[in-house]
């Protein structure tokens, strides 16, 4: 029987010997750590640990948890342990632009996303064929000013029904209400064009082209009630110059958006993202 793989994560007030305590506990249960990361933030005085380990047959998970609970209580530690194979469940929300959705579905099909997709939700029906092609449930929830509250209630019911852990806004072009943003805090990821903060509304890349920008990029972040100001998970940029048309600039931007969103989703799904006040610690 092959070894079972686990993902362990912990966050606690920083202190001398905290990493040694954690690793000693793992070693006492004869666990083989195959990857680990740690970071002590000198500003917030918090210490973060992420580890992946293998457990041979005979590993007593209950005894491990009971013993670690005593350590966690002594250190004031928040921690979790799960089998790597028990992937979190993700619901993808999209409007008409399907570049991020298509990339996520490809990674999901190849077993590289780190999450199990429960459904696709859209305020339009343009992307239904993606769901049909991948044999995934598709839910059309149109949104207008008059129906926004009912639509968000329907969404929350769907999240509960599908036992969804993570909501991914893959170019979902509707602003979530403050109440919904708070309800999804810490488990909803959005993507937007980060290198173009001055260009809002329709066709931001065309606006950027007219201004002659030299960088385009994207930011994936957690959703909060403060629009586009949630803790950042992943970012990337690419240089551009006068030779690029607005259409080519937009195409490059879409490529970056898809790549950055996938990085953020996988990092969250694998438990590699820790909230650290208004920032994140990400062990990629």
C-alpha positions in Angstrom: 0.0 0.0 0.0 1.4 3.4 -1.0 2.0 6.1 1.5 -0.8 8.6 2.1 0.0 12.2 1.5 -1.1 15.0 3.8 -1.1 18.8 3.8 -0.4 20.5 7.1 -0.7 24.2 7.8 -0.4 26.3 10.9 -0.2 30.0 12.0 0.7 31.2 15.5 2.3 34.1 17.4 6.0 33.9 16.7 8.2 32.5 19.4 11.5 30.7 19.9 11.4 27.0 19.0 8.0 27.0 17.4 9.3 25.3 14.2 11.3 22.8 16.2 8.1 21.9 18.2 6.1 21.3 15.1 8.7 19.3 13.2 9.5 17.3 16.4 5.8 16.3 16.6 5.8 15.2 13.0 9.0 13.2 13.5 7.6 11.5 16.6 4.9 10.0 14.4 7.5 8.9 11.8 6.2 11.1 9.1 8.3 11.9 6.0 8.2 15.6 5.2 8.5 16.0 1.4 8.1 19.8 1.2 7.9 22.5 3.8 7.9 26.3 4.1 7.9 28.7 7.0 8.0 32.4 7.6 8.1 34.7 10.6 6.8 38.2 9.9 8.7 40.7 12.0 5.9 43.3 11.6 2.9 41.2 12.6 4.9 38.9 14.9 3.1 35.9 13.3 4.7 32.6 12.3 3.4 30.5 9.4 4.2 26.9 8.5 3.1 24.8 5.5 4.2 21.2 5.0 3.4 18.2 2.9 4.3 14.8 4.4 3.8 11.1 3.7 2.4 8.7 6.2 3.1 4.9 6.0 0.6 2.3 6.9 -0.2 2.3 10.6 -0.2 6.1 11.0 -2.6 7.0 13.8 -4.2 10.2 12.7 -6.3 10.5 15.8 -3.3 10.2 18.0 -1.4 12.8 15.9 -4.3 15.2 16.1 -4.8 14.7 19.9 -1.1 15.3 20.6 -0.8 18.3 18.3 -3.9 19.9 19.8 -2.0 20.2 23.1 0.9 21.8 21.3 -1.4 24.2 19.4 -3.1 25.2 22.7 0.2 26.0 24.3 1.4 28.1 21.3 -2.0 29.8 20.5 -1.9 28.1 17.1 -4.5 27.8 14.3 -3.8 24.6 12.3 -5.3 22.2 9.9 -4.5 18.8 8.5 -6.0 17.1 5.4 -5.3 14.4 2.9 -3.8 15.9 -0.3 -6.4 13.9 -2.3 -9.3 15.5 -0.5 -9.4 18.6 -2.7 -11.5 21.6 -1.8 -14.6 22.2 -3.9 -14.7 25.3 -6.2 -17.5 27.1 -7.9 -16.6 29.3 -10.9 -18.5 32.4 -11.8 -18.1 34.0 -15.2 -19.8 36.5 -17.5 -19.1 36.5 -21.2 -15.3 36.6 -21.3 -14.2 32.9 -21.1 -10.4 33.0 -21.2 -9.9 32.5 -17.5 -12.7 29.9 -17.3 -11.2 27.9 -20.2 -7.8 27.9 -18.6 -9.2 26.7 -15.2 -11.2 24.0 -16.9 -8.2 22.7 -18.8 -6.1 22.5 -15.6 -9.0 20.8 -13.9 -9.3 18.2 -16.6 -5.5 17.6 -16.4 -5.6 17.2 -12.6 -3.5 20.3 -12.1 -5.9 22.8 -10.5 -5.8 21.4 -7.0 -9.6 21.8 -6.6 -12.7 20.0 -7.7 -15.1 22.2 -9.7 -18.7 21.9 -8.5 -20.4 24.1 -11.0 -20.2 27.1 -13.3 -22.4 30.1 -12.6 -23.0 33.0 -15.0 -25.3 36.0 -15.5 -25.2 35.1 -19.2 -25.6 31.9 -21.2 -22.6 32.4 -23.5 -20.3 30.0 -21.5 -22.8 27.2 -21.1 -21.1 25.2 -23.8 -17.9 25.0 -21.7 -19.9 23.4 -18.9 -21.6 20.9 -21.3 -18.2 20.0 -22.8 -16.8 19.3 -19.4 -19.9 17.6 -18.0 -20.3 20.2 -15.3 -23.5 21.7 -14.0 -24.3 25.2 -15.4 -26.5 27.7 -13.6 -27.7 30.8 -15.3 -28.4 33.4 -12.7 -29.2 36.7 -14.5 -28.7 39.9 -12.5 -30.4 43.2 -12.7 -30.6 46.1 -10.3 -34.1 44.9 -9.3 -33.2 41.2 -9.0 -29.7 41.5 -7.5 -30.7 40.5 -3.9 -32.7 37.5 -5.1 -29.8 36.5 -7.4 -27.3 36.6 -4.6 -29.6 34.6 -2.3 -29.9 32.0 -5.0 -26.1 31.9 -5.3 -25.6 31.4 -1.6 -28.2 28.6 -1.6 -26.3 27.0 -4.5 -23.0 27.3 -2.6 -24.5 25.5 0.3 -26.2 22.8 -1.9 -22.9 22.0 -3.7 -20.9 22.1 -0.5 -18.6 24.6 -2.2 -15.4 25.7 -0.3 -14.1 28.3 -2.8 -15.7 30.8 -5.2 -13.7 31.9 -8.2 -14.7 35.1 -10.0 -13.2 34.2 -13.5 -14.1 37.6 -15.1 -17.5 37.8 -13.5 -18.5 41.3 -14.4 -20.9 42.0 -11.6 -20.0 43.8 -8.3 -20.9 41.7 -5.3 -22.9 43.4 -2.6 -21.2 44.2 0.7 -23.3 41.6 2.5 -22.3 38.9 0.0 -18.7 40.0 0.0 -18.6 39.6 3.8 -20.3 36.2 3.6 -17.7 34.9 1.2 -14.7 36.6 2.9 -11.5 34.5 2.8 -13.0 32.0 0.3 -13.7 34.1 -2.8 -11.0 35.0 -5.3 -11.2 37.7 -8.0 -9.0 38.7 -11.0 -8.5 42.1 -12.5 -6.1 44.1 -14.6 -3.7 45.3 -12.0 -1.3 47.3 -14.1 -4.1 49.6 -15.3 -5.5 51.2 -12.2 -6.3 54.4 -14.0 -8.4 52.8 -16.7 -11.7 51.6 -15.4 -14.9 50.7 -17.1 -15.2 49.3 -20.6 -12.1 48.5 -22.7 -9.4 49.2 -20.2 -6.6 47.9 -22.5 -7.8 50.3 -25.3 -7.6 53.1 -22.8 -4.1 51.9 -21.8 -3.0 51.8 -25.4 -4.1 55.4 -26.0 -2.0 56.5 -23.0 1.1 54.5 -24.1 1.5 52.3 -21.0 4.7 50.2 -20.8 3.4 47.4 -18.6 0.2 45.4 -18.5 -0.6 42.9 -15.8 -3.1 41.2 -13.5 -3.8 40.7 -9.8 -5.7 37.9 -8.1 -7.0 38.8 -4.7 -9.5 37.9 -2.1 -12.9 39.6 -2.3 -13.8 42.1 0.4 -16.4 44.8 0.8 -13.8 47.2 -0.4 -13.9 46.8 -4.2 -10.6 45.4 -5.6 -8.7 46.1 -2.3 -8.7 42.6 -0.8 -5.5 40.8 0.2 -3.4 40.0 -2.9 -2.6 36.4 -3.7 -0.8 36.6 -7.0 0.4 39.1 -9.6 2.3 39.2 -12.9 3.2 41.8 -15.5 4.6 41.9 -19.0 6.3 44.7 -20.8 4.6 46.3 -23.8 5.7 49.1 -26.2 4.4 51.3 -29.1 4.4 48.4 -31.6 1.5 46.6 -29.9 -2.0 47.4 -31.1 -4.8 47.7 -28.5 -6.2 44.4 -29.6 -2.8 42.6 -29.1 -2.4 44.4 -25.8 -5.8 43.1 -24.7 -4.9 39.6 -25.8 -1.6 39.7 -23.8 -3.6 41.0 -20.8 -6.0 38.1 -21.1 -3.2 35.6 -21.1 -1.8 37.1 -17.9 -5.2 37.2 -16.2 -5.7 33.5 -16.9 -2.3 32.5 -15.6 -2.4 34.6 -12.5 -5.9 33.5 -11.5 -4.9 29.8 -11.9 -1.9 30.4 -9.7 -4.0 31.9 -7.0 -6.7 29.2 -7.1 -4.1 26.4 -6.9 -2.2 28.1 -4.1 -5.5 28.6 -2.1 -6.6 25.0 -2.9 -3.4 23.6 -1.6 -3.6 25.6 1.6 -0.5 27.6 0.6 -2.1 31.0 1.3 -2.3 32.5 4.8 -4.0 35.8 5.6 -1.7 38.1 7.5 -3.8 41.1 8.4 -4.2 43.1 5.1 -1.6 41.0 3.3 -1.0 37.3 2.5 1.8 34.9 3.0 1.9 32.6 -0.1 4.2 29.5 -0.1 4.4 28.7 -3.9 
